[in-house]
C-alpha cells in the first residue's frame, strides 16, 4: 500500500547525505533494519521508486530516512538532494531481511550504514549495545555518516577505515581478509553486512573462509 507523506524536516549530515523526516501513517509498522520503496510525489517521478532504509525507531511518531545522493546517477537522487519541507514522498510498506539476531559485528560500506542506524538506536534504547562492534568503510573522511554518534555510542568498538585518504583516528584500507583477521577473534558470533553488492559478496566469502557460520551472516538478499 502506498502512502503520500509530507516531509517535515530536512537536515544535511554530510556533503551528499540528508536526513529526511516525514509524517507517519497511523498503524504503519516496520522492524529496525527494514527498508521500503520511496518515490517523490512530483511530475515524472511518482513511479521512480528507490529502496531506502528506515533510520527512525518503530516507536517514533515520524518516519526518518538517511539518504545519500549520487549525482552521477539518474535524476531521482538529484531530486532527493533538493527535497525541502512541505514536499511529499510516496512510501510503500516495509520489507527487508536485515534484522538483529544477537550480538555480533556490523560491517558497513558507505550508505550501507543506514539499516544499522535504526538497529543501534533500538539497542541503545533497550540498553543492549554492549558486545556489538561496528566496522565502517568509506572513501574519504567527509563521507563518514554520523561519526560522532558512533564514537560516543560504541567507543573502542567502533572502527572507521578510509580507502582513499590517510587520516588520524581512522584506519586506512578496505575491509578485507587481512582487516578481519586483525579485528575479529570470534567467528561464532553474528555478522551483519551491508554495502555495495560486491563488497557484501567479498566480505561474506572472507567470513566463511575464516570460519563464520553461513547462517550467522545477515545481509539483504
C-alpha positions as CSV (number, residue, x, y, z in Angstrom):
1,X,0.0,0.0,0.0
2,X,1.4,3.4,-1.0
3,X,1.2,6.4,1.4
4,X,1.7,10.0,0.5
5,X,3.6,11.6,3.3
6,X,4.6,15.2,3.9
7,X,8.3,16.0,4.6
8,X,8.5,17.7,7.9
9,X,12.3,18.1,8.3
10,X,15.4,18.1,6.2
11,X,18.9,18.1,7.7
12,X,22.3,17.8,5.9
13,X,24.5,15.2,7.6
14,X,27.5,15.2,5.2
15,X,28.2,16.9,1.8
16,X,26.0,14.4,0.0
17,X,23.8,12.9,2.7
18,X,20.5,14.2,4.1
19,X,18.3,13.1,6.9
20,X,14.7,13.4,5.9
21,X,11.7,13.0,8.3
22,X,8.0,12.7,7.2
23,X,4.7,12.3,8.9
24,X,3.9,8.7,9.9
25,X,0.7,7.0,8.8
26,X,-1.4,5.5,11.6
27,X,-0.6,1.9,12.3
28,X,2.4,1.9,10.0
29,X,4.9,-0.7,11.2
30,X,8.4,-1.9,10.4
31,X,11.3,-3.6,12.2
32,X,14.7,-1.9,12.8
33,X,16.9,-2.7,9.7
34,X,14.0,-2.8,7.3
35,X,13.5,-0.7,4.2
36,X,10.7,0.4,1.8
37,X,10.3,1.8,-1.7
38,X,10.2,5.6,-1.9
39,X,9.3,7.9,-4.7
40,X,8.8,11.7,-4.9
41,X,5.3,13.0,-5.5
42,X,6.5,15.2,-8.3
43,X,5.6,15.2,-12.0
44,X,7.6,12.5,-13.8
45,X,8.9,10.9,-10.6
46,X,5.9,9.2,-9.0
47,X,6.8,5.8,-10.5
48,X,10.6,6.2,-10.0
49,X,10.7,4.2,-6.7
50,X,14.0,3.6,-4.9
51,X,14.7,1.5,-1.8
52,X,15.6,3.4,1.3
53,X,16.0,2.2,4.9
54,X,14.2,3.5,7.9
55,X,16.6,5.1,10.4
56,X,13.9,6.0,12.9
57,X,12.5,3.7,15.5
58,X,9.2,1.9,15.1
59,X,8.0,3.7,18.3
60,X,8.8,7.2,16.8
61,X,5.9,9.3,15.7
62,X,7.6,10.1,12.4
63,X,9.4,8.2,9.6
64,X,13.1,9.0,9.0
65,X,15.4,8.2,6.2
66,X,19.2,8.9,5.8
67,X,19.7,9.2,2.0
68,X,22.9,9.6,0.1
69,X,22.7,11.4,-3.3
70,X,24.7,10.1,-6.3
71,X,24.9,13.0,-8.7
72,X,26.4,10.9,-11.5
73,X,23.3,8.7,-11.5
74,X,19.8,9.4,-12.8
75,X,17.6,12.3,-11.8
76,X,16.0,10.7,-8.8
77,X,18.9,11.2,-6.3
78,X,19.5,14.7,-7.5
79,X,15.8,15.5,-6.9
80,X,16.1,13.9,-3.5
81,X,19.0,16.1,-2.7
82,X,16.7,19.1,-3.4
83,X,13.9,17.9,-1.2
84,X,12.5,20.6,1.2
85,X,9.9,20.7,3.9
86,X,6.4,20.5,2.6
87,X,7.3,18.2,-0.3
88,X,5.6,14.8,-0.5
89,X,7.1,11.3,-0.6
90,X,5.2,8.2,-1.7
91,X,6.2,5.4,0.7
92,X,5.2,1.7,0.3
93,X,5.0,-0.9,3.1
94,X,8.1,-2.1,4.8
95,X,10.3,-5.1,3.7
96,X,13.8,-6.4,4.2
97,X,15.9,-9.3,5.6
98,X,18.3,-7.3,7.8
99,X,17.3,-7.7,11.4
100,X,19.1,-8.0,14.7
101,X,19.6,-11.7,15.8
102,X,22.1,-11.2,18.6
103,X,25.4,-9.6,19.5
104,X,27.9,-9.5,16.7
105,X,29.9,-7.5,14.3
106,X,28.3,-5.0,12.0
107,X,30.2,-4.2,8.7
108,X,29.1,-1.3,6.6
109,X,30.3,0.4,3.4
110,X,29.2,3.9,2.7
111,X,25.4,4.3,2.7
112,X,25.2,0.6,3.8
113,X,25.3,2.0,7.3
114,X,21.6,3.0,7.1
115,X,20.0,-0.3,8.3
116,X,22.3,-0.3,11.2
117,X,21.3,3.2,12.4
118,X,17.8,2.0,13.5
119,X,19.1,-1.3,14.9
120,X,21.7,0.5,17.1
121,X,19.2,3.1,18.1
122,X,16.9,0.4,19.2
123,X,19.7,-1.4,21.1
124,X,20.6,1.9,22.7
125,X,17.0,2.3,23.9
126,X,17.0,-1.2,25.3
127,X,20.5,-0.8,26.8
128,X,21.7,-3.8,24.8
129,X,24.6,-2.2,22.8
130,X,27.4,-3.9,24.8
131,X,29.0,-6.7,22.9
132,X,28.4,-5.3,19.5
133,X,31.1,-3.9,17.2
134,X,30.9,-1.7,14.1
135,X,33.4,-1.6,11.2
136,X,32.6,1.3,8.8
137,X,34.3,1.8,5.5
138,X,34.2,5.0,3.4
139,X,36.2,6.6,0.6
140,X,37.1,9.8,2.5
141,X,36.8,11.3,5.9
142,X,34.0,13.6,4.8
143,X,31.9,10.6,3.8
144,X,31.6,9.1,7.3
145,X,27.9,9.3,8.2
146,X,27.1,10.1,11.9
147,X,30.7,9.6,13.0
148,X,30.3,11.4,16.4
149,X,27.2,9.2,17.2
150,X,29.1,6.0,16.6
151,X,32.2,7.2,18.5
152,X,30.0,8.2,21.6
153,X,27.8,5.1,21.4
154,X,30.5,2.4,20.8
155,X,33.8,3.9,21.8
156,X,36.6,1.4,21.0
157,X,34.0,-1.0,19.5
158,X,33.7,1.4,16.5
159,X,36.4,1.2,13.8
160,X,36.4,3.6,10.9
161,X,38.5,2.8,7.8
162,X,39.1,5.1,4.9
163,X,40.2,3.8,1.5
164,X,41.2,7.0,-0.4
165,X,42.8,9.1,2.4
166,X,45.0,8.7,5.4
167,X,43.5,10.4,8.4
168,X,44.5,10.3,12.1
169,X,41.9,8.3,14.1
170,X,40.9,6.2,11.1
171,X,42.4,3.0,9.7
172,X,43.5,3.1,6.0
173,X,42.3,0.5,3.6
174,X,39.4,-1.8,2.7
175,X,37.6,-4.2,4.9
176,X,39.1,-7.5,3.6
177,X,40.5,-10.7,4.8
178,X,43.5,-9.1,6.5
179,X,41.3,-6.5,8.2
180,X,39.0,-9.2,9.5
181,X,41.9,-11.3,10.8
182,X,43.3,-8.2,12.6
183,X,40.0,-7.2,14.2
184,X,37.9,-10.3,14.8
185,X,38.8,-13.1,17.2
186,X,35.5,-14.9,17.4
187,X,33.8,-16.2,14.3
188,X,31.0,-18.0,16.0
189,X,29.1,-14.7,16.6
190,X,26.7,-13.0,14.2
191,X,27.9,-10.8,11.3
192,X,25.8,-8.1,9.7
193,X,27.0,-6.9,6.3
194,X,25.6,-4.1,4.2
195,X,27.1,-2.0,1.4
196,X,27.8,-2.2,-2.3
197,X,26.9,-5.7,-3.8
198,X,30.5,-6.7,-4.5
199,X,31.6,-5.7,-1.0
200,X,28.9,-7.8,0.6
201,X,29.9,-10.8,-1.6
202,X,33.6,-10.4,-0.9
203,X,33.2,-9.9,2.9
204,X,30.7,-12.8,3.2
205,X,33.1,-15.1,1.3
206,X,36.0,-14.0,3.6
207,X,34.0,-14.5,6.7
208,X,33.1,-18.1,5.6
209,X,36.7,-18.8,4.9
210,X,37.7,-17.6,8.4
211,X,35.1,-20.0,10.0
212,X,31.9,-17.9,10.3
213,X,28.7,-19.9,10.1
214,X,27.0,-19.0,6.8
215,X,23.7,-18.9,8.7
216,X,25.1,-16.3,11.0
217,X,25.9,-13.8,8.3
218,X,23.0,-11.4,7.8
219,X,22.7,-9.3,4.7
220,X,20.0,-8.1,2.2
221,X,19.5,-10.9,-0.3
